[in-house]
Amino acid sequence: QVQLVESGGGLVQAGGSLRLSCAASGGTVNTSVMGWFRQVPGKEREFVAQITWRGGSTTYADSVKGRFTISRDAAKNTVYLQMNSLKPEDTAVYYCAAAAAATYDDWGQGTQVTVSS
């Protein structure tokens, strides 16, 4: 099992930037993919971005393409989400997740991102 701790959330004005971090520990040797998801109260959790741990291949939701960048530092067991040109609709709790195979099995506690208009 992988333990995940997110940080970096906060309040920012529209058009601003934030960088989220996710520090992983525990069974990281088996991790194949790490991702970011977000959730607004009353709505389902939605996919934001993911990165393969070894090759660094990335995938993004259409809603964040060109604005968000996911990256990883294997030496620090940390994944980042750089968020630029933030919009009020990006407001959500952002979760980091890890997958060893086909499904995301381990999740962080989440960090709140609020974008004011």
Backbone bond lengths (Angstrom), bond angles and torsions (degrees), N, CA, C in turn:
res aa  C-N    CA-C-N  psi(-1)  N-CA   C-N-CA  omega(-1)  CA-C   N-CA-C  phi
1 Q - - - 1.460 - - 1.523 109.56 -
2 V 1.336 115.53 140.03 1.456 121.49 -179.00 1.524 109.13 -104.34
3 Q 1.316 116.32 133.04 1.459 120.83 174.76 1.534 108.10 -95.97
4 L 1.324 115.81 132.86 1.461 121.74 -175.59 1.525 109.64 -126.06
5 V 1.324 116.03 132.03 1.459 120.93 179.14 1.522 108.84 -128.90
6 E 1.336 115.91 116.63 1.461 121.06 179.17 1.526 110.58 -90.77
7 S 1.314 114.76 153.87 1.463 121.35 174.10 1.524 108.69 -155.17
8 G 1.321 115.64 166.10 1.462 119.89 174.52 1.510 115.08 105.60
9 G 1.326 118.05 -4.56 1.450 119.49 178.63 1.527 111.11 -70.35
10 G 1.324 115.18 171.53 1.464 119.61 178.84 1.500 112.00 164.20
11 L 1.325 114.68 -165.21 1.464 122.54 -179.39 1.525 108.83 -105.87
12 V 1.328 115.84 131.20 1.463 120.60 -179.27 1.519 108.62 -144.11
13 Q 1.313 116.41 151.83 1.456 119.95 176.99 1.523 110.50 -79.27
14 A 1.321 116.25 155.00 1.459 121.11 176.45 1.531 109.87 -54.66
15 G 1.322 115.16 137.32 1.445 121.09 -176.39 1.510 114.33 92.11
16 G 1.320 116.07 -11.32 1.453 121.05 -178.72 1.520 112.57 -84.36
17 S 1.334 114.84 -173.78 1.455 121.51 -176.06 1.522 111.06 -132.60
18 L 1.313 114.64 153.69 1.465 122.82 171.99 1.517 107.66 -145.17
19 R 1.335 116.11 152.98 1.461 120.33 172.92 1.519 108.70 -123.62
20 L 1.316 115.61 120.35 1.452 121.62 176.20 1.529 109.50 -92.85
21 S 1.320 114.94 146.06 1.463 120.94 176.12 1.516 109.48 -123.24
22 C 1.311 116.28 149.42 1.468 121.94 176.61 1.520 107.57 -136.18
23 A 1.317 116.19 110.05 1.456 122.00 179.53 1.515 109.32 -93.18
24 A 1.323 116.02 126.12 1.458 121.95 -177.65 1.519 110.73 -107.76
25 S 1.328 115.48 143.38 1.461 120.54 176.01 1.527 108.59 -148.33
26 G 1.338 116.20 166.29 1.455 119.65 -179.38 1.521 110.66 95.07
27 G 1.323 117.67 -126.78 1.457 121.91 -174.33 1.507 114.95 -82.55
28 T 1.331 117.69 45.55 1.457 120.12 -175.98 1.516 112.83 -68.99
29 V 1.324 118.42 -17.67 1.455 120.48 -177.54 1.524 111.02 -62.84
30 N 1.326 117.03 -24.36 1.464 121.14 -178.49 1.526 113.40 -96.10
31 T 1.315 116.56 -0.26 1.458 119.82 -176.50 1.516 111.01 -72.76
32 S 1.333 116.68 130.25 1.455 120.37 177.93 1.527 112.15 -108.04
33 V 1.307 116.08 -32.39 1.465 120.66 -178.00 1.522 108.67 -141.00
34 M 1.323 115.67 143.04 1.461 120.27 171.01 1.511 108.20 -126.57
35 G 1.333 114.30 143.95 1.452 117.91 -175.78 1.511 113.35 -140.47
36 W 1.311 114.51 167.53 1.461 123.25 173.26 1.533 108.51 -118.43
37 F 1.308 114.96 136.53 1.449 123.19 176.09 1.531 107.25 -128.82
38 R 1.320 116.08 165.95 1.463 119.45 175.54 1.521 109.62 -143.75
39 Q 1.325 114.58 156.57 1.463 120.08 -177.72 1.508 110.38 -146.10
40 V 1.313 114.15 134.65 1.461 123.19 174.16 1.526 107.24 -106.39
41 P 1.339 118.77 141.28 1.472 120.18 179.19 1.519 111.99 -51.68
42 G 1.338 115.14 131.43 1.449 120.22 178.48 1.519 114.27 87.36
43 K 1.336 116.52 -4.11 1.462 120.42 179.30 1.520 110.24 -122.26
44 E 1.329 115.37 161.00 1.455 120.04 178.58 1.531 110.18 -73.47
45 R 1.333 113.94 153.39 1.456 119.45 175.19 1.523 108.49 -65.28
46 E 1.339 116.84 137.11 1.457 119.50 -178.70 1.514 111.25 -122.43
47 F 1.310 114.28 148.91 1.452 122.42 178.99 1.522 110.69 -70.59
48 V 1.333 116.44 139.01 1.461 121.61 177.40 1.534 110.76 -113.91
49 A 1.321 116.29 -54.96 1.469 119.72 -177.52 1.523 109.06 -163.96
50 Q 1.333 116.22 158.35 1.451 120.65 174.67 1.520 110.01 -147.68
51 I 1.339 114.27 160.24 1.456 120.71 -179.45 1.520 109.05 -142.81
52 T 1.325 117.35 136.60 1.458 119.80 175.68 1.520 108.52 -76.33
53 W 1.321 115.26 138.08 1.454 119.85 -170.67 1.531 112.02 -67.66
54 R 1.335 117.29 -39.44 1.454 119.53 -176.57 1.520 112.82 -86.55
55 G 1.326 117.06 -50.53 1.460 119.61 -174.64 1.513 115.11 -87.01
56 G 1.323 116.80 -19.79 1.455 119.80 -179.78 1.516 114.64 76.56
57 S 1.321 118.00 17.51 1.462 120.05 177.02 1.526 109.80 -70.11
58 T 1.328 116.18 139.41 1.456 120.31 -174.67 1.524 111.96 -119.49
59 T 1.330 114.54 152.86 1.458 123.42 175.46 1.510 107.91 -138.69
60 Y 1.336 117.04 140.68 1.459 121.38 -177.95 1.520 111.35 -130.45
61 A 1.316 115.26 150.14 1.456 120.20 168.11 1.525 108.18 -69.17
62 D 1.333 115.91 147.80 1.466 119.48 -179.30 1.528 111.88 -58.12
63 S 1.320 116.25 -32.48 1.466 120.33 -175.23 1.532 113.13 -68.29
64 V 1.333 118.22 -16.62 1.467 120.46 -176.96 1.520 112.77 -119.44
65 K 1.319 117.84 -3.95 1.469 120.75 -179.19 1.522 110.74 -57.69
66 G 1.319 115.30 134.58 1.452 120.39 -179.92 1.513 114.12 84.61
67 R 1.320 117.77 -11.04 1.479 121.67 179.61 1.522 112.12 -115.60
68 F 1.330 117.28 -36.56 1.460 122.25 -177.45 1.524 109.71 -107.85
69 T 1.319 115.74 148.08 1.460 121.74 176.60 1.523 109.31 -134.84
70 I 1.327 116.05 125.01 1.456 120.92 175.94 1.527 108.41 -99.71
71 S 1.328 115.55 140.52 1.462 120.32 178.58 1.526 108.45 -148.94
72 R 1.334 114.97 167.66 1.469 117.84 178.21 1.508 110.19 -140.90
73 D 1.335 114.19 151.60 1.457 122.92 173.94 1.517 105.39 -118.87
74 A 1.336 115.79 99.74 1.459 119.84 -175.34 1.526 111.71 -62.87
75 A 1.311 117.15 -34.23 1.466 120.14 -178.69 1.522 111.43 -65.25
76 K 1.336 116.19 -30.38 1.468 120.58 -179.68 1.523 112.21 -100.64
77 N 1.335 117.32 0.80 1.474 121.11 -176.57 1.525 111.07 51.01
78 T 1.315 115.36 45.44 1.456 120.96 -174.74 1.525 110.06 -130.72
79 V 1.321 115.15 139.48 1.456 122.88 174.87 1.519 108.30 -115.39
80 Y 1.315 115.58 142.17 1.463 120.93 -177.79 1.525 110.21 -120.43
81 L 1.318 115.28 154.10 1.456 121.42 170.98 1.527 106.85 -131.77
82 Q 1.317 115.71 104.80 1.454 121.01 175.59 1.519 108.53 -86.23
83 M 1.323 115.69 121.37 1.460 120.98 -175.67 1.523 108.71 -116.60
84 N 1.318 116.38 115.60 1.456 122.43 178.97 1.521 110.33 -115.31
85 S 1.309 116.10 164.94 1.467 122.03 178.74 1.522 111.13 48.53
86 L 1.318 115.58 48.20 1.463 120.44 -176.01 1.516 111.80 -64.85
87 K 1.334 114.38 145.79 1.450 122.82 -179.86 1.524 109.10 -119.67
88 P 1.334 117.76 156.81 1.476 119.25 176.98 1.537 112.13 -55.36
89 E 1.317 117.78 -32.56 1.466 119.98 -179.58 1.522 113.12 -72.85
90 D 1.320 117.88 -5.18 1.465 121.09 172.93 1.533 111.55 -83.23
91 T 1.316 116.90 -6.60 1.457 120.66 178.71 1.526 110.43 -61.39
92 A 1.332 115.93 126.02 1.467 121.02 -177.05 1.524 108.29 -178.56
93 V 1.322 114.85 172.01 1.455 120.53 166.01 1.529 106.31 -89.71
94 Y 1.319 116.16 127.46 1.454 121.68 -177.79 1.523 109.42 -102.57
95 Y 1.325 115.00 131.27 1.449 122.08 -177.72 1.526 110.41 -117.97
96 C 1.305 115.02 140.80 1.453 122.55 171.88 1.532 107.98 -97.27
97 A 1.331 117.04 144.86 1.456 120.77 -179.57 1.518 110.21 -143.50
98 A 1.338 115.08 154.30 1.467 121.25 179.90 1.518 109.94 -128.44
99 A 1.335 115.17 142.86 1.458 121.46 179.14 1.520 109.33 -129.04
100 A 1.343 115.16 134.06 1.458 120.10 173.16 1.524 110.63 -90.38
101 A 1.320 115.61 -29.95 1.470 119.74 -178.77 1.532 108.30 -135.32
102 A 1.327 116.41 -120.54 1.459 119.74 -170.53 1.522 114.22 -86.56
103 T 1.307 118.64 -16.42 1.463 120.54 -176.26 1.522 111.04 -125.83
104 Y 1.335 115.35 153.82 1.462 120.91 175.25 1.534 108.40 -81.17
105 D 1.314 115.98 115.09 1.458 120.68 -175.00 1.527 113.57 -104.05
106 D 1.310 117.25 -24.79 1.461 121.14 -174.84 1.525 109.05 -120.36
107 W 1.344 114.81 135.37 1.452 121.05 -174.45 1.521 110.24 -132.22
108 G 1.321 115.59 148.73 1.455 120.75 172.63 1.511 110.58 -84.53
109 Q 1.340 115.62 -178.42 1.462 120.78 -175.99 1.523 112.23 -85.62
110 G 1.330 116.79 -13.01 1.461 121.27 178.00 1.511 112.95 94.82
111 T 1.322 114.95 153.03 1.464 121.62 175.68 1.523 108.26 -137.51
112 Q 1.327 116.25 135.92 1.461 121.36 -174.84 1.528 110.63 -81.27
113 V 1.322 115.52 132.23 1.466 122.80 171.94 1.519 107.47 -120.22
114 T 1.318 116.21 123.91 1.449 121.68 179.56 1.523 108.84 -124.18
115 V 1.335 115.94 124.59 1.459 121.51 -179.96 1.521 108.19 -113.95
116 S 1.310 116.02 117.81 1.461 120.48 -178.66 1.530 110.35 -91.92
117 S 1.317 114.90 148.51 1.480 119.76 -178.56 1.512 111.83 -90.76
